[in-house]
Amino acid sequence: MTRTCSLVGLLLALAAPALAADTDGDGLPDALEEGLGTDPQVADTDGGGVDDGTEVQLHGTDPTDPADDRRDADGDGLSQYIEQLLGTSDDDPDTDGDGLLDGEEDIDGDGVVEPDADGDGHWSVGEETDPANPDGDGDGVLDGWEVLLLDIDPYRLDSDADGLSDGDELALQSAHPCLDPAEPDSDFDGLLDGDEQAAGSDRCAADTDSDGVFDAVEVSDGTDPALPFSRGPDVDGDGLSDAFELAHGSSPTSADTDGDGLSDAEELLPLADALLTDPADADTDDDGLADGSEPGHLVHQRLVGGVAADRADSDGDGLPDGLELGRTVPDVPDATDGWSPDADPSTATAPQNADTDGDGLLDGDEDADADGAVGPGETDPLDPDTDDDGLPDGWEVRYQGDACEVGALPLDPLDPADGPTDGDADGLTSLQEYALEAGGEPDRTNPCDADTDDDGLSDGLEVDSRYLGESTSPTRADSDGDGLPDGLEDRNGDGQLDPGETSPRALDSDGDGLADGAEDADGDGLVSPGESDPTLPDTDGGGTGDGAELLVDATDTLDPLDDYAGDPDFDGLPTGQEHALGTDPFDPDTDGGGVDDGTEVARGSDPLDPADDQPQPALPEPAAGCACSTSGAPPPGLALLVLAVLPLRRRRAWPARRAARSGRFTHPSSPGSGPRLTG
């Protein structure tokens, strides 16, 4: 029996090895990589972090341009490169479906999950969760729910340490609606939720059996909190058994032993305020305020609603609550150790705001002697700018002592003259340094250090500088991020771009595809032996740009002779050979006859004569027993296959790569604009 094969079959057989070979394993056949201008031996040709196959087949990005590897396709705040590192999806902003965007979980966007950065075992705002794991602590509650809705800890199985997991507390809410995985004692009766479950008492009732004595008291006394009237006697009816009161220092015959306005039960048990105070001391915290007059209470372990009876300084600013409220005598005559009367009640500060005037200084730091009055040498905690010079007191205090360079004048929050003064001789007054901003955000410089970022250029010069229309930042030593400080790039320090200088506002001053700092490898501002010139796109003048030599051709940027090693038109002939033949090194088919130069040279035809490009070489003879036929319809898709495979050697590289070989790389200036003066 004679086997037959068509021209189509023969083409498929010839094309199959080329289509199958994938040397670097990036998912793109070597033949296709040749046509795309990518390296078939390097999985990530542009070194941007995403392999060529993923860029071409999934992302639709340029595999020869590293910049687009960082695109954020799904809008979650993470680039595709970072998502690849994390193993998250680049087309789903919340890969694990926990309610948090991937970028909200990898907060610093470095591709590494770093939970519990401070090592305290608890989650806090700014710490990371795993964007590939919806429930990091395995408590049955999604991380997003824990962080955004429930105010509980995504690192801890039992956020409130009450003996019940967060998931269990939520599951039990149908029977016990008050259960809160963020409150260890959901009914504030003095028993942890887990202990109540073990004791058989109601987690949502402070007195389960309604016998008039609180559950915690019954558990302490050894009676049954779930059995009515098993309790001990309670003469004063305050919910505390007589035995319990005697054991804890309160009177069994008075519901409010110290007369402070709080019942003994409220003081000894959390109950309404979730605080514990002394039932025998009317001013437990000695702040001059009776316990009953301090309305603060805890919610999820945070103080709300006012000052608290269990702490003398509710806002932690160094001043007792009574002093801040203007008390000249204590509310109650009992012991008030550590409290002193307010010498000027008219200047009362806020006991729940550590910095009442918002000037950056704690109230206690401004009222240094804690007497409630503005004394000599003190700033006013009710006035953010005590000396009215336009500078906040806190900012002025910051720039004193070690913050100032030798010879500069420190700021003084009590001296109105230092606002319009240029104390560091950098060309900017203190007011101007305070008013600086960049990108709409404050970008203030040190008013007693002429060169805040230590880059070799004074603050004033940087603000007024113009390098191709842009100024440098006086707070960032390397404004363009090229690895060279601004002062090194502006060698003569005149604030403008001069011949022979690199621009401190351009990553790649000569546009050759290499950052200035990569060319000036030793960072000395000079073209040292072995370095290419960051001001010349083709240091050796050989015809190929420095970036193309180093990154594409792997040739020497200082040797003009090896610039001819490249093959910019991918016709199989190096540039040097094309020069010798007279063909165009940037046109794969110089004579336009339909066959590329390399193929013509290989078969012996003239690459400068279009007439000899045809006919094409005869197809190989079919194998024995296979009679070829040129008739018959090709199978579906063959036309596309032939179009995809046969012209590959004639396809040009991506535009970025062609530009690179000729030294015509284009890099944008570093993002952002320099600082400007406001006000």
Helices and strands as residue ranges (DSSP letters): E 3-6, H 7-20, H 30-36, H 52-54, I 55-59, G 66-70, H 80-86, H 102-105, H 143-144, I 145-150, H 166-171, G 172-174, H 193-199, H 215-221, H 242-248, H 264-268, G 291-293, E 297-299, E 302-304, H 321-324, G 345-347, H 363-366, H 393-398, G 401-403, G 416-418, H 430-435, E 437-438, E 441-442, H 459-464, H 486-489, H 516-519, H 546-547, I 548-553, G 560-565, H 575-581, H 597-603, G 610-613, E 626-629, H 638-645, G 646-650, H 655-661
